[in-house]
Amino acid sequence: MSRRCELTGKGPMTGNNVSHANNKTKRRFLPNLNDTTLQSEALGRGVKLRISASALRSVDHRGGLDAYLLKAKDADLSANALKLKKEIIKAQEANA
């Protein structure tokens, strides 16, 4: 399983551990990923996603999963999230 957020595309970054003696060794900064189930109003069901904690706050701020996905750029989304976005658009067109 990749260490990449399905909504924001955040992934591991590299940097250095720096000791008191200023010795530098390579390290990785991993994103804070959580397996969560988010509710979609348009689809009427829960969706399991592996997203970062900051993405979870962004989803809450934008007013839910549907609103977040409709505003998100396709390049940032994973294949699973992109498929979900298309399903939501299709469900909203059917209801309108």
LUMMAR-971129 format. One record per residue: x, z, y of N, C-alpha, C in turn. Coordinates in steps of 0.05 Angstrom, whole numbers, plus 5000, padded with zeros to 4 digits. Layout:
<pts>
XZYXZYXZY...
</pts>
This chain:
<pts>
501750004976500050005000501850005025501249815043503049795067502450025087504450095101504150305121503450185148501150055149500249915173497349975179496650035204493950095211492249835210489949845197488249615194486949515220486649695239485349615264487249555287489349705290491149665313493649515305494349505279496749365270499249535273498949795280501349965283502749995256505449975257507050005233509450175237511150205218513550365221515450265242516750445256518850375275521450505266523650395276526250515269527550645293529250835288530750975309533051125297533951325311536151485302535451785302536551925282536752215283539252275299539052445319541452515335542052805332544352865321545153145316546153275342546653535341547753675364550453565371551953475351554653355356554453055364551952965369551352685377551952485356551952575330552152375308549452245304549551985299547051835297546751715269544451765256543751645231541051525233540651295218538151145220535851305207533451275219531051395208528651215214526451275202523951125206521851305218520351205238518051345249515551215237514151365220511751255206509251315222507251135223504751195237503151395222501451545236499751755225497251625213497451525188495251385176493451575160490851515162488851675148486851485134485951555110483851405097481251515106479651355120477151445132474851255124472451365124470051205121468551205147468350975160466950945185464250815181462250905196459550795193459150555211458050335200457350105215454350095219453450085245450550075250449449805243450849595248449849325243449549275213451449375197451249335168449649545154449349775166447849995155449250125131451950135131453450255109456150355119457450515103460050615109462250415100464450415115466650235108469250395107470650375084473150525080475450365093476950495110479250365124481550555124484050455126486450615128487450565157486850755175487450725203489050955214490350905236491851115249490051315264491051545270489551755284488851655312490651505325490051405352487951185351487851025329485750825326483050965322482951185308480551335304479451435331481251535348480351625375479351385391480651155388479750915403477050825394476450835368473850765357471750945369472251205370470351395382469951335412472051275426471951215454470250965461470550765444469150515449466250525440465450735425462650755418462050675389463950695371463450625343465050395333464950355307466450145294465649865303463049825305462049555312463149475340462849655359463749585386466749545387468249705372471149675371471949405360470849335337471549085324470848835341468548845355467648615371469548575395470748785405472648755428475548705419476148765393478948745384479848455381482448415385483648145381483948095351483447845343483647775315486447805304488447765321491247775313492048065305490848265317491548545311490248645285487948525277486448625255487648535228487248705207488048625180486048425169486648315146484748125134482148255127482248505118479848655111478148705135479448785158477948845182476848595195478248375192477348115203474848025188474848055162472547995146470148165154470648415159468648605167467448525194469248435213468348355239466448115237467047925220465347695216462647765204462647965186460148065174458348195196459648345214458148475235456948275254458448075261457447865279455147725266455347655241453147515227450647695225451047955220448748145218447348175246448948175267447748195294446247945302447247715294445847465300443147445284443147555259440747555243438647735255439447965267437548155278436548065305438047905319437247815347435347585346
</pts>
